Amino acid sequence: MKLGPGETWYAAITSIGPGPDAPLTVTTTLAPEDRLGMTLLQMALQTSGSALLESYAVIHSGGFGSSGYAPPGEPGAFGYYYFP
């Protein structure tokens, strides 16, 4: 399946697993200045409903990135983190 122009963030994922600062760490080849790619990847994570989103980090090719967390409670309890 070929990715669309707005889905390049998916192809940029190199690993998903535990990290030193977050239970869920996503390492990517996204460029540090690719704000759209980082935003789309974070939105995909936040709408997954995963309990691992209690704390997560997304690392871009510069070795840094963004991090976030889901509010306490069951995944989806706050709407934004899960779309049924």
PyMOL Python script that loads the backbone (N, CA, C, O; Angstrom):
from pymol import cmd

cmd.read_pdbstr("""\
ATOM      1  N   MET A   1       0.845  -1.177   0.000  1.00  0.00           N
ATOM      2  CA  MET A   1       0.000   0.000   0.000  1.00  0.00           C
ATOM      3  C   MET A   1       0.887   1.236   0.000  1.00  0.00           C
ATOM      4  O   MET A   1       1.822   1.331   0.795  1.00  0.00           O
ATOM      5  N   LYS A   2       0.604   2.169  -0.874  1.00  0.00           N
ATOM      6  CA  LYS A   2       1.368   3.400  -0.970  1.00  0.00           C
ATOM      7  C   LYS A   2       0.791   4.447  -0.021  1.00  0.00           C
ATOM      8  O   LYS A   2      -0.423   4.645   0.038  1.00  0.00           O
ATOM      9  N   LEU A   3       1.675   5.114   0.720  1.00  0.00           N
ATOM     10  CA  LEU A   3       1.234   6.164   1.632  1.00  0.00           C
ATOM     11  C   LEU A   3       0.905   7.430   0.860  1.00  0.00           C
ATOM     12  O   LEU A   3       1.552   7.739  -0.141  1.00  0.00           O
ATOM     13  N   GLY A   4      -0.091   8.154   1.319  1.00  0.00           N
ATOM     14  CA  GLY A   4      -0.457   9.421   0.714  1.00  0.00           C
ATOM     15  C   GLY A   4       0.490  10.524   1.157  1.00  0.00           C
ATOM     16  O   GLY A   4       1.309  10.303   2.049  1.00  0.00           O
ATOM     17  N   PRO A   5       0.400  11.706   0.559  1.00  0.00           N
ATOM     18  CA  PRO A   5       1.302  12.797   0.891  1.00  0.00           C
ATOM     19  C   PRO A   5       1.207  13.258   2.342  1.00  0.00           C
ATOM     20  O   PRO A   5       2.172  13.805   2.876  1.00  0.00           O
ATOM     21  N   GLY A   6       0.065  13.047   2.987  1.00  0.00           N
ATOM     22  CA  GLY A   6      -0.080  13.439   4.378  1.00  0.00           C
ATOM     23  C   GLY A   6       0.278  12.334   5.357  1.00  0.00           C
ATOM     24  O   GLY A   6       0.084  12.487   6.563  1.00  0.00           O
ATOM     25  N   GLU A   7       0.798  11.225   4.851  1.00  0.00           N
ATOM     26  CA  GLU A   7       1.083  10.078   5.708  1.00  0.00           C
ATOM     27  C   GLU A   7       2.574   9.747   5.804  1.00  0.00           C
ATOM     28  O   GLU A   7       2.933   8.644   6.217  1.00  0.00           O
ATOM     29  N   THR A   8       3.427  10.665   5.437  1.00  0.00           N
ATOM     30  CA  THR A   8       4.860  10.389   5.474  1.00  0.00           C
ATOM     31  C   THR A   8       5.363  10.183   6.893  1.00  0.00           C
ATOM     32  O   THR A   8       6.403   9.554   7.090  1.00  0.00           O
ATOM     33  N   TRP A   9       4.654  10.697   7.878  1.00  0.00           N
ATOM     34  CA  TRP A   9       5.051  10.495   9.273  1.00  0.00           C
ATOM     35  C   TRP A   9       5.072   9.013   9.616  1.00  0.00           C
ATOM     36  O   TRP A   9       5.911   8.576  10.403  1.00  0.00           O
ATOM     37  N   TYR A  10       4.162   8.232   9.037  1.00  0.00           N
ATOM     38  CA  TYR A  10       4.076   6.803   9.329  1.00  0.00           C
ATOM     39  C   TYR A  10       5.332   6.074   8.847  1.00  0.00           C
ATOM     40  O   TYR A  10       5.865   5.215   9.549  1.00  0.00           O
ATOM     41  N   ALA A  11       5.792   6.415   7.665  1.00  0.00           N
ATOM     42  CA  ALA A  11       6.989   5.791   7.101  1.00  0.00           C
ATOM     43  C   ALA A  11       8.252   6.217   7.850  1.00  0.00           C
ATOM     44  O   ALA A  11       9.285   5.556   7.743  1.00  0.00           O
ATOM     45  N   ALA A  12       8.178   7.313   8.606  1.00  0.00           N
ATOM     46  CA  ALA A  12       9.349   7.826   9.323  1.00  0.00           C
ATOM     47  C   ALA A  12       9.592   7.117  10.652  1.00  0.00           C
ATOM     48  O   ALA A  12      10.636   7.330  11.268  1.00  0.00           O
ATOM     49  N   ILE A  13       8.671   6.291  11.110  1.00  0.00           N
ATOM     50  CA  ILE A  13       8.832   5.588  12.396  1.00  0.00           C
ATOM     51  C   ILE A  13       9.893   4.505  12.245  1.00  0.00           C
ATOM     52  O   ILE A  13       9.802   3.651  11.364  1.00  0.00           O
ATOM     53  N   THR A  14      10.910   4.551  13.124  1.00  0.00           N
ATOM     54  CA  THR A  14      11.954   3.526  13.096  1.00  0.00           C
ATOM     55  C   THR A  14      11.842   2.561  14.266  1.00  0.00           C
ATOM     56  O   THR A  14      12.266   1.411  14.151  1.00  0.00           O
ATOM     57  N   SER A  15      11.286   2.998  15.384  1.00  0.00           N
ATOM     58  CA  SER A  15      11.078   2.081  16.499  1.00  0.00           C
ATOM     59  C   SER A  15      10.003   2.610  17.439  1.00  0.00           C
ATOM     60  O   SER A  15       9.787   3.816  17.555  1.00  0.00           O
ATOM     61  N   ILE A  16       9.347   1.685  18.095  1.00  0.00           N
ATOM     62  CA  ILE A  16       8.342   1.998  19.107  1.00  0.00           C
ATOM     63  C   ILE A  16       8.613   1.070  20.280  1.00  0.00           C
ATOM     64  O   ILE A  16       8.667  -0.149  20.115  1.00  0.00           O
ATOM     65  N   GLY A  17       8.781   1.635  21.442  1.00  0.00           N
ATOM     66  CA  GLY A  17       9.050   0.800  22.608  1.00  0.00           C
ATOM     67  C   GLY A  17       9.299   1.644  23.832  1.00  0.00           C
ATOM     68  O   GLY A  17       9.103   2.859  23.811  1.00  0.00           O
ATOM     69  N   PRO A  18       9.731   0.999  24.904  1.00  0.00           N
ATOM     70  CA  PRO A  18      10.017   1.753  26.119  1.00  0.00           C
ATOM     71  C   PRO A  18      11.258   2.620  25.927  1.00  0.00           C
ATOM     72  O   PRO A  18      12.160   2.277  25.163  1.00  0.00           O
ATOM     73  N   GLY A  19      11.287   3.723  26.619  1.00  0.00           N
ATOM     74  CA  GLY A  19      12.431   4.619  26.545  1.00  0.00           C
ATOM     75  C   GLY A  19      12.876   5.037  27.924  1.00  0.00           C
ATOM     76  O   GLY A  19      12.251   4.670  28.920  1.00  0.00           O
ATOM     77  N   PRO A  20      13.949   5.801  27.995  1.00  0.00           N
ATOM     78  CA  PRO A  20      14.473   6.192  29.305  1.00  0.00           C
ATOM     79  C   PRO A  20      13.577   7.156  30.074  1.00  0.00           C
ATOM     80  O   PRO A  20      13.598   7.180  31.304  1.00  0.00           O
ATOM     81  N   ASP A  21      12.792   7.948  29.355  1.00  0.00           N
ATOM     82  CA  ASP A  21      11.976   8.960  30.011  1.00  0.00           C
ATOM     83  C   ASP A  21      10.478   8.736  29.898  1.00  0.00           C
ATOM     84  O   ASP A  21       9.703   9.464  30.519  1.00  0.00           O
ATOM     85  N   ALA A  22      10.050   7.747  29.120  1.00  0.00           N
ATOM     86  CA  ALA A  22       8.619   7.522  28.916  1.00  0.00           C
ATOM     87  C   ALA A  22       8.374   6.045  28.620  1.00  0.00           C
ATOM     88  O   ALA A  22       9.191   5.405  27.958  1.00  0.00           O
ATOM     89  N   PRO A  23       7.253   5.495  29.103  1.00  0.00           N
ATOM     90  CA  PRO A  23       6.938   4.092  28.809  1.00  0.00           C
ATOM     91  C   PRO A  23       6.767   3.834  27.318  1.00  0.00           C
ATOM     92  O   PRO A  23       7.032   2.730  26.843  1.00  0.00           O
ATOM     93  N   LEU A  24       6.329   4.838  26.586  1.00  0.00           N
ATOM     94  CA  LEU A  24       6.162   4.712  25.146  1.00  0.00           C
ATOM     95  C   LEU A  24       7.047   5.752  24.475  1.00  0.00           C
ATOM     96  O   LEU A  24       6.838   6.954  24.634  1.00  0.00           O
ATOM     97  N   THR A  25       8.037   5.281  23.723  1.00  0.00           N
ATOM     98  CA  THR A  25       8.919   6.180  22.990  1.00  0.00           C
ATOM     99  C   THR A  25       8.887   5.795  21.526  1.00  0.00           C
ATOM    100  O   THR A  25       9.130   4.640  21.175  1.00  0.00           O
ATOM    101  N   VAL A  26       8.585   6.764  20.670  1.00  0.00           N
ATOM    102  CA  VAL A  26       8.543   6.554  19.227  1.00  0.00           C
ATOM    103  C   VAL A  26       9.726   7.301  18.626  1.00  0.00           C
ATOM    104  O   VAL A  26       9.807   8.526  18.719  1.00  0.00           O
ATOM    105  N   THR A  27      10.643   6.561  18.011  1.00  0.00           N
ATOM    106  CA  THR A  27      11.808   7.157  17.368  1.00  0.00           C
ATOM    107  C   THR A  27      11.529   7.240  15.874  1.00  0.00           C
ATOM    108  O   THR A  27      11.037   6.285  15.272  1.00  0.00           O
ATOM    109  N   THR A  28      11.848   8.390  15.280  1.00  0.00           N
ATOM    110  CA  THR A  28      11.525   8.615  13.870  1.00  0.00           C
ATOM    111  C   THR A  28      12.715   9.201  13.115  1.00  0.00           C
ATOM    112  O   THR A  28      13.726   9.585  13.703  1.00  0.00           O
ATOM    113  N   THR A  29      12.560   9.257  11.803  1.00  0.00           N
ATOM    114  CA  THR A  29      13.529   9.939  10.948  1.00  0.00           C
ATOM    115  C   THR A  29      13.011  11.318  10.540  1.00  0.00           C
ATOM    116  O   THR A  29      13.584  11.960   9.660  1.00  0.00           O
ATOM    117  N   LEU A  30      11.931  11.773  11.175  1.00  0.00           N
ATOM    118  CA  LEU A  30      11.390  13.090  10.856  1.00  0.00           C
ATOM    119  C   LEU A  30      12.430  14.169  11.142  1.00  0.00           C
ATOM    120  O   LEU A  30      13.150  14.095  12.138  1.00  0.00           O
ATOM    121  N   ALA A  31      12.507  15.152  10.286  1.00  0.00           N
ATOM    122  CA  ALA A  31      13.420  16.269  10.494  1.00  0.00           C
ATOM    123  C   ALA A  31      12.920  17.136  11.649  1.00  0.00           C
ATOM    124  O   ALA A  31      11.712  17.257  11.854  1.00  0.00           O
ATOM    125  N   PRO A  32      13.837  17.740  12.403  1.00  0.00           N
ATOM    126  CA  PRO A  32      13.419  18.589  13.520  1.00  0.00           C
ATOM    127  C   PRO A  32      12.452  19.698  13.108  1.00  0.00           C
ATOM    128  O   PRO A  32      11.602  20.102  13.902  1.00  0.00           O
ATOM    129  N   GLU A  33      12.572  20.187  11.888  1.00  0.00           N
ATOM    130  CA  GLU A  33      11.700  21.267  11.445  1.00  0.00           C
ATOM    131  C   GLU A  33      10.383  20.786  10.843  1.00  0.00           C
ATOM    132  O   GLU A  33       9.564  21.604  10.423  1.00  0.00           O
ATOM    133  N   ASP A  34      10.169  19.473  10.794  1.00  0.00           N
ATOM    134  CA  ASP A  34       8.927  18.922  10.240  1.00  0.00           C
ATOM    135  C   ASP A  34       7.834  18.940  11.307  1.00  0.00           C
ATOM    136  O   ASP A  34       7.495  17.903  11.877  1.00  0.00           O
ATOM    137  N   ARG A  35       7.296  20.103  11.566  1.00  0.00           N
ATOM    138  CA  ARG A  35       6.266  20.262  12.593  1.00  0.00           C
ATOM    139  C   ARG A  35       4.972  19.546  12.215  1.00  0.00           C
ATOM    140  O   ARG A  35       4.289  19.000  13.081  1.00  0.00           O
ATOM    141  N   LEU A  36       4.635  19.545  10.931  1.00  0.00           N
ATOM    142  CA  LEU A  36       3.417  18.869  10.493  1.00  0.00           C
ATOM    143  C   LEU A  36       3.529  17.367  10.747  1.00  0.00           C
ATOM    144  O   LEU A  36       2.601  16.757  11.279  1.00  0.00           O
ATOM    145  N   GLY A  37       4.648  16.776  10.372  1.00  0.00           N
ATOM    146  CA  GLY A  37       4.842  15.351  10.591  1.00  0.00           C
ATOM    147  C   GLY A  37       4.775  14.995  12.066  1.00  0.00           C
ATOM    148  O   GLY A  37       4.158  13.997  12.437  1.00  0.00           O
ATOM    149  N   MET A  38       5.408  15.806  12.914  1.00  0.00           N
ATOM    150  CA  MET A  38       5.375  15.560  14.358  1.00  0.00           C
ATOM    151  C   MET A  38       3.955  15.698  14.902  1.00  0.00           C
ATOM    152  O   MET A  38       3.529  14.907  15.744  1.00  0.00           O
ATOM    153  N   THR A  39       3.225  16.702  14.421  1.00  0.00           N
ATOM    154  CA  THR A  39       1.853  16.913  14.873  1.00  0.00           C
ATOM    155  C   THR A  39       0.954  15.747  14.474  1.00  0.00           C
ATOM    156  O   THR A  39       0.151  15.278  15.281  1.00  0.00           O
ATOM    157  N   LEU A  40       1.087  15.275  13.229  1.00  0.00           N
ATOM    158  CA  LEU A  40       0.267  14.159  12.765  1.00  0.00           C
ATOM    159  C   LEU A  40       0.583  12.882  13.540  1.00  0.00           C
ATOM    160  O   LEU A  40      -0.320  12.110  13.863  1.00  0.00           O
ATOM    161  N   LEU A  41       1.854  12.659  13.838  1.00  0.00           N
ATOM    162  CA  LEU A  41       2.238  11.479  14.607  1.00  0.00           C
ATOM    163  C   LEU A  41       1.675  11.553  16.024  1.00  0.00           C
ATOM    164  O   LEU A  41       1.171  10.556  16.542  1.00  0.00           O
ATOM    165  N   GLN A  42       1.757  12.714  16.649  1.00  0.00           N
ATOM    166  CA  GLN A  42       1.198  12.869  17.989  1.00  0.00           C
ATOM    167  C   GLN A  42      -0.310  12.675  17.986  1.00  0.00           C
ATOM    168  O   GLN A  42      -0.856  12.062  18.904  1.00  0.00           O
ATOM    169  N   MET A  43      -0.986  13.184  16.975  1.00  0.00           N
ATOM    170  CA  MET A  43      -2.436  13.020  16.898  1.00  0.00           C
ATOM    171  C   MET A  43      -2.792  11.538  16.748  1.00  0.00           C
ATOM    172  O   MET A  43      -3.755  11.064  17.351  1.00  0.00           O
ATOM    173  N   ALA A  44      -2.018  10.813  15.947  1.00  0.00           N
ATOM    174  CA  ALA A  44      -2.272   9.376  15.798  1.00  0.00           C
ATOM    175  C   ALA A  44      -2.097   8.662  17.132  1.00  0.00           C
ATOM    176  O   ALA A  44      -2.894   7.788  17.476  1.00  0.00           O
ATOM    177  N   LEU A  45      -1.071   9.023  17.879  1.00  0.00           N
ATOM    178  CA  LEU A  45      -0.867   8.423  19.200  1.00  0.00           C
ATOM    179  C   LEU A  45      -2.016   8.768  20.137  1.00  0.00           C
ATOM    180  O   LEU A  45      -2.559   7.895  20.814  1.00  0.00           O
ATOM    181  N   GLN A  46      -2.374  10.023  20.171  1.00  0.00           N
ATOM    182  CA  GLN A  46      -3.386  10.488  21.112  1.00  0.00           C
ATOM    183  C   GLN A  46      -4.765   9.933  20.821  1.00  0.00           C
ATOM    184  O   GLN A  46      -5.600   9.854  21.723  1.00  0.00           O
ATOM    185  N   THR A  47      -5.017   9.553  19.605  1.00  0.00           N
ATOM    186  CA  THR A  47      -6.336   9.016  19.264  1.00  0.00           C
ATOM    187  C   THR A  47      -6.355   7.495  19.264  1.00  0.00           C
ATOM    188  O   THR A  47      -7.367   6.892  18.908  1.00  0.00           O
ATOM    189  N   SER A  48      -5.257   6.870  19.655  1.00  0.00           N
ATOM    190  CA  SER A  48      -5.197   5.407  19.659  1.00  0.00           C
ATOM    191  C   SER A  48      -5.920   4.791  20.853  1.00  0.00           C
ATOM    192  O   SER A  48      -6.333   3.633  20.789  1.00  0.00           O
ATOM    193  N   GLY A  49      -6.081   5.544  21.941  1.00  0.00           N
ATOM    194  CA  GLY A  49      -6.721   5.016  23.133  1.00  0.00           C
ATOM    195  C   GLY A  49      -5.817   4.118  23.959  1.00  0.00           C
ATOM    196  O   GLY A  49      -6.291   3.442  24.872  1.00  0.00           O
ATOM    197  N   SER A  50      -4.522   4.097  23.658  1.00  0.00           N
ATOM    198  CA  SER A  50      -3.594   3.220  24.363  1.00  0.00           C
ATOM    199  C   SER A  50      -3.340   3.686  25.791  1.00  0.00           C
ATOM    200  O   SER A  50      -3.180   4.878  26.052  1.00  0.00           O
ATOM    201  N   ALA A  51      -3.307   2.734  26.698  1.00  0.00           N
ATOM    202  CA  ALA A  51      -2.976   3.048  28.092  1.00  0.00           C
ATOM    203  C   ALA A  51      -1.529   3.496  28.222  1.00  0.00           C
ATOM    204  O   ALA A  51      -1.168   4.114  29.224  1.00  0.00           O
ATOM    205  N   LEU A  52      -0.690   3.200  27.231  1.00  0.00           N
ATOM    206  CA  LEU A  52       0.716   3.621  27.262  1.00  0.00           C
ATOM    207  C   LEU A  52       0.869   5.130  27.112  1.00  0.00           C
ATOM    208  O   LEU A  52       1.953   5.670  27.332  1.00  0.00           O
ATOM    209  N   LEU A  53      -0.202   5.805  26.742  1.00  0.00           N
ATOM    210  CA  LEU A  53      -0.122   7.251  26.567  1.00  0.00           C
ATOM    211  C   LEU A  53      -0.102   8.010  27.880  1.00  0.00           C
ATOM    212  O   LEU A  53      -0.121   9.241  27.888  1.00  0.00           O
ATOM    213  N   GLU A  54      -0.063   7.293  28.978  1.00  0.00           N
ATOM    214  CA  GLU A  54       0.066   7.967  30.262  1.00  0.00           C
ATOM    215  C   GLU A  54       1.279   8.890  30.217  1.00  0.00           C
ATOM    216  O   GLU A  54       1.288   9.949  30.845  1.00  0.00           O
ATOM    217  N   SER A  55       2.295   8.484  29.475  1.00  0.00           N
ATOM    218  CA  SER A  55       3.483   9.314  29.264  1.00  0.00           C
ATOM    219  C   SER A  55       4.160   8.801  28.003  1.00  0.00           C
ATOM    220  O   SER A  55       4.444   7.608  27.894  1.00  0.00           O
ATOM    221  N   TYR A  56       4.421   9.688  27.051  1.00  0.00           N
ATOM    222  CA  TYR A  56       5.052   9.250  25.810  1.00  0.00           C
ATOM    223  C   TYR A  56       6.025  10.306  25.309  1.00  0.00           C
ATOM    224  O   TYR A  56       5.960  11.469  25.706  1.00  0.00           O
ATOM    225  N   ALA A  57       6.924   9.885  24.434  1.00  0.00           N
ATOM    226  CA  ALA A  57       7.872  10.788  23.807  1.00  0.00           C
ATOM    227  C   ALA A  57       7.977  10.432  22.334  1.00  0.00           C
ATOM    228  O   ALA A  57       7.916   9.259  21.967  1.00  0.00           O
ATOM    229  N   VAL A  58       8.135  11.442  21.493  1.00  0.00           N
ATOM    230  CA  VAL A  58       8.373  11.262  20.067  1.00  0.00           C
ATOM    231  C   VAL A  58       9.723  11.909  19.773  1.00  0.00           C
ATOM    232  O   VAL A  58       9.911  13.100  20.022  1.00  0.00           O
ATOM    233  N   ILE A  59      10.656  11.131  19.248  1.00  0.00           N
ATOM    234  CA  ILE A  59      12.011  11.604  19.004  1.00  0.00           C
ATOM    235  C   ILE A  59      12.203  11.802  17.498  1.00  0.00           C
ATOM    236  O   ILE A  59      11.938  10.889  16.716  1.00  0.00           O
ATOM    237  N   HIS A  60      12.662  12.994  17.087  1.00  0.00           N
ATOM    238  CA  HIS A  60      12.934  13.246  15.667  1.00  0.00           C
ATOM    239  C   HIS A  60      14.401  12.949  15.356  1.00  0.00           C
ATOM    240  O   HIS A  60      15.147  12.528  16.240  1.00  0.00           O
ATOM    241  N   SER A  61      14.810  13.162  14.132  1.00  0.00           N
ATOM    242  CA  SER A  61      16.157  12.797  13.692  1.00  0.00           C
ATOM    243  C   SER A  61      17.257  13.586  14.395  1.00  0.00           C
ATOM    244  O   SER A  61      18.420  13.183  14.349  1.00  0.00           O
ATOM    245  N   GLY A  62      16.924  14.688  15.037  1.00  0.00           N
ATOM    246  CA  GLY A  62      17.912  15.464  15.772  1.00  0.00           C
ATOM    247  C   GLY A  62      18.173  14.920  17.170  1.00  0.00           C
ATOM    248  O   GLY A  62      19.010  15.458  17.896  1.00  0.00           O
ATOM    249  N   GLY A  63      17.468  13.862  17.553  1.00  0.00           N
ATOM    250  CA  GLY A  63      17.679  13.246  18.852  1.00  0.00           C
ATOM    251  C   GLY A  63      16.806  13.798  19.957  1.00  0.00           C
ATOM    252  O   GLY A  63      16.894  13.351  21.101  1.00  0.00           O
ATOM    253  N   PHE A  64      15.980  14.745  19.638  1.00  0.00           N
ATOM    254  CA  PHE A  64      15.055  15.319  20.616  1.00  0.00           C
ATOM    255  C   PHE A  64      13.651  15.212  20.043  1.00  0.00           C
ATOM    256  O   PHE A  64      13.445  14.522  19.044  1.00  0.00           O
ATOM    257  N   GLY A  65      12.705  15.867  20.644  1.00  0.00           N
ATOM    258  CA  GLY A  65      11.352  15.826  20.101  1.00  0.00           C
ATOM    259  C   GLY A  65      10.359  16.395  21.065  1.00  0.00           C
ATOM    260  O   GLY A  65      10.631  17.363  21.774  1.00  0.00           O
ATOM    261  N   SER A  66       9.202  15.782  21.082  1.00  0.00           N
ATOM    262  CA  SER A  66       8.129  16.268  21.933  1.00  0.00           C
ATOM    263  C   SER A  66       7.677  15.148  22.852  1.00  0.00           C
ATOM    264  O   SER A  66       7.952  13.973  22.613  1.00  0.00           O
ATOM    265  N   SER A  67       6.991  15.533  23.889  1.00  0.00           N
ATOM    266  CA  SER A  67       6.461  14.532  24.799  1.00  0.00           C
ATOM    267  C   SER A  67       5.083  14.967  25.239  1.00  0.00           C
ATOM    268  O   SER A  67       4.695  16.121  25.054  1.00  0.00           O
ATOM    269  N   GLY A  68       4.360  14.059  25.810  1.00  0.00           N
ATOM    270  CA  GLY A  68       3.021  14.376  26.275  1.00  0.00           C
ATOM    271  C   GLY A  68       2.531  13.313  27.214  1.00  0.00           C
ATOM    272  O   GLY A  68       3.244  12.360  27.529  1.00  0.00           O
ATOM    273  N   TYR A  69       1.323  13.482  27.652  1.00  0.00           N
ATOM    274  CA  TYR A  69       0.711  12.511  28.553  1.00  0.00           C
ATOM    275  C   TYR A  69      -0.794  12.587  28.425  1.00  0.00           C
ATOM    276  O   TYR A  69      -1.358  13.604  28.020  1.00  0.00           O
ATOM    277  N   ALA A  70      -1.420  11.499  28.774  1.00  0.00           N
ATOM    278  CA  ALA A  70      -2.870  11.465  28.832  1.00  0.00           C
ATOM    279  C   ALA A  70      -3.271  11.760  30.265  1.00  0.00           C
ATOM    280  O   ALA A  70      -2.563  11.367  31.192  1.00  0.00           O
ATOM    281  N   PRO A  71      -4.374  12.432  30.468  1.00  0.00           N
ATOM    282  CA  PRO A  71      -4.840  12.661  31.835  1.00  0.00           C
ATOM    283  C   PRO A  71      -5.094  11.328  32.529  1.00  0.00           C
ATOM    284  O   PRO A  71      -5.336  10.326  31.855  1.00  0.00           O
ATOM    285  N   PRO A  72      -5.046  11.292  33.852  1.00  0.00           N
ATOM    286  CA  PRO A  72      -5.281  10.032  34.555  1.00  0.00           C
ATOM    287  C   PRO A  72      -6.681   9.493  34.298  1.00  0.00           C
ATOM    288  O   PRO A  72      -7.601  10.255  34.002  1.00  0.00           O
ATOM    289  N   GLY A  73      -6.835   8.211  34.410  1.00  0.00           N
ATOM    290  CA  GLY A  73      -8.128   7.570  34.168  1.00  0.00           C
ATOM    291  C   GLY A  73      -8.033   6.598  33.020  1.00  0.00           C
ATOM    292  O   GLY A  73      -6.960   6.383  32.457  1.00  0.00           O
ATOM    293  N   GLU A  74      -9.137   6.024  32.685  1.00  0.00           N
ATOM    294  CA  GLU A  74      -9.172   5.061  31.595  1.00  0.00           C
ATOM    295  C   GLU A  74      -8.906   5.753  30.265  1.00  0.00           C
ATOM    296  O   GLU A  74      -9.309   6.901  30.075  1.00  0.00           O
ATOM    297  N   PRO A  75      -8.219   5.057  29.324  1.00  0.00           N
ATOM    298  CA  PRO A  75      -8.037   5.648  27.999  1.00  0.00           C
ATOM    299  C   PRO A  75      -9.390   6.020  27.398  1.00  0.00           C
ATOM    300  O   PRO A  75     -10.331   5.228  27.451  1.00  0.00           O
ATOM    301  N   GLY A  76      -9.488   7.181  26.846  1.00  0.00           N
ATOM    302  CA  GLY A  76     -10.722   7.641  26.232  1.00  0.00           C
ATOM    303  C   GLY A  76     -11.638   8.380  27.176  1.00  0.00           C
ATOM    304  O   GLY A  76     -12.658   8.920  26.748  1.00  0.00           O
ATOM    305  N   ALA A  77     -11.297   8.418  28.460  1.00  0.00           N
ATOM    306  CA  ALA A  77     -12.167   9.077  29.438  1.00  0.00           C
ATOM    307  C   ALA A  77     -12.250  10.576  29.206  1.00  0.00           C
ATOM    308  O   ALA A  77     -13.197  11.225  29.651  1.00  0.00           O
ATOM    309  N   PHE A  78     -11.262  11.128  28.509  1.00  0.00           N
ATOM    310  CA  PHE A  78     -11.250  12.563  28.289  1.00  0.00           C
ATOM    311  C   PHE A  78     -11.487  12.918  26.832  1.00  0.00           C
ATOM    312  O   PHE A  78     -11.179  14.034  26.413  1.00  0.00           O
ATOM    313  N   GLY A  79     -12.031  11.990  26.052  1.00  0.00           N
ATOM    314  CA  GLY A  79     -12.458  12.274  24.692  1.00  0.00           C
ATOM    315  C   GLY A  79     -11.339  12.488  23.701  1.00  0.00           C
ATOM    316  O   GLY A  79     -11.265  11.777  22.698  1.00  0.00           O
ATOM    317  N   TYR A  80     -10.471  13.438  23.949  1.00  0.00           N
ATOM    318  CA  TYR A  80      -9.433  13.801  22.993  1.00  0.00           C
ATOM    319  C   TYR A  80      -8.490  12.637  22.710  1.00  0.00           C
ATOM    320  O   TYR A  80      -7.929  12.548  21.618  1.00  0.00           O
ATOM    321  N   TYR A  81      -8.315  11.760  23.663  1.00  0.00           N
ATOM    322  CA  TYR A  81      -7.359  10.686  23.503  1.00  0.00           C
ATOM    323  C   TYR A  81      -7.930   9.440  22.867  1.00  0.00           C
ATOM    324  O   TYR A  81      -7.222   8.441  22.741  1.00  0.00           O
ATOM    325  N   TYR A  82      -9.172   9.464  22.465  1.00  0.00           N
ATOM    326  CA  TYR A  82      -9.720   8.297  21.792  1.00  0.00           C
ATOM    327  C   TYR A  82     -10.987   8.659  21.049  1.00  0.00           C
ATOM    328  O   TYR A  82     -11.926   9.205  21.627  1.00  0.00           O
ATOM    329  N   PHE A  83     -11.006   8.354  19.773  1.00  0.00           N
ATOM    330  CA  PHE A  83     -12.214   8.542  18.970  1.00  0.00           C
ATOM    331  C   PHE A  83     -12.753   7.172  18.622  1.00  0.00           C
ATOM    332  O   PHE A  83     -12.109   6.454  17.858  1.00  0.00           O
ATOM    333  N   PRO A  84     -13.908   6.770  19.145  1.00  0.00           N
ATOM    334  CA  PRO A  84     -14.437   5.434  18.854  1.00  0.00           C
ATOM    335  C   PRO A  84     -14.832   5.286  17.395  1.00  0.00           C
ATOM    336  O   PRO A  84     -15.295   4.222  16.986  1.00  0.00           O
TER     337      PRO A  84
END
""", "prot")
cmd.dss("prot")
cmd.show_as("cartoon", "prot")
cmd.util.cbc("prot")
cmd.orient("prot")
